């Protein structure tokens, strides 16, 4: 996988991290759940780019 594809995947997962973090905070009202959500997205992005 070339570097441009890896950067595209990181950008593609960055948008849900920003928008999804706000939505998770709205529903749960705590940054702990937001950090868990962000961590799951981070590991998913690493999984996609490691292939």
Residue, then its C-alpha position, 0 to 999 in steps of 0.5 A: x500500500x502506498x503512502x497516499x493511500x495510507x494518508x487517505x485512510x487516516x483522513x477518512x477516519x479523522x472525520x468520524x473521530x471529530x464528528x463522532x467524538x462530539x456525538x458521543x459526548x452529547x449522548x454520554x456527557x463524559x470525556x471518558x467515553x469519547x476517549x474510548x471511542x477515539x481509541x477504537x477508531x485509532x486501532x481501526x485505522x492502524x489495522x487498515x494501514x498495517x495491511 
